[in-house]
């Protein structure tokens, strides 16, 4: 579909360089796909509800630290 758009040329060039695309059409298509992907992820996360208290990194590593301390005492 052809259309006329008023887009900041500096942003287009910067995005093209950043993502390694060769044409303005490609960078606009990439941007649209990314916007739609992000919205789909947001909808998916919202549909999952809230998670109960997640285990922290410290809680996850605690058994390993106990094992290492026990091994060091031997």
N, C-alpha and C positions, 0 to 999 in steps of 0.2 A: 504494500500500500504506500503510495507516495503522499507526502504531506510536507508542509513548510513549518519549521519549528524555529523558535528563537531561543537558542541554547548558548550559554557562555562557552566560546570556542576554547578558552584556556582550560576549562574543566574537561572538555571533551578530549583535548590533546593529552592532558595529564592522565585521564582514565585510560586512554588508549595505550600510553606508554606503561602505565602501572600494570595493566592486565595483558599486555602483549597482543592486542588485537590490531588488525591492519586497517579497518575501515570504521567510519562513523556509524554505519548501520550496525556493524558487529558490536560496538561498544554500547549502543543504545539497546540492542537486543539483550546483551548481557545484563545491563542494568535492570531492565524490565523483568527478566527471569529471576534475578537475585531478589528484587522486591517481592515478587510473587512467592518465591521460596521462603523468604523470611516470614511473610504473613502466614504461610502454611505451617511453619514451625511454631509460630505464636499460637495459632488455632489448636494445634496438636497439644502443646503444653497446657493450654487453658482447659482442654477437654479432659486432661488427666487429673485435674484437681490438685489439691495441695498434698505434698508429701509429709508424712509424719517426720518427727525430728530425725534428721539424717545423722549417721555416725560421723564423727569428726575424724580428721587425719590422726590426731593423737590417740583416740580410742582404737582406731584401726591398727596403729603401730604398737600399742601397749603390750600385747602378747609377745611380739618379737623382741621388744626391749627387755621384758622379763626374762625371756630365753637367753638373751645375750648377757644379762647380768648374772644369771645362774651359771652360764658357761665360764664366765670370767672368774667366778669364785672357785672353780674346780682346779 
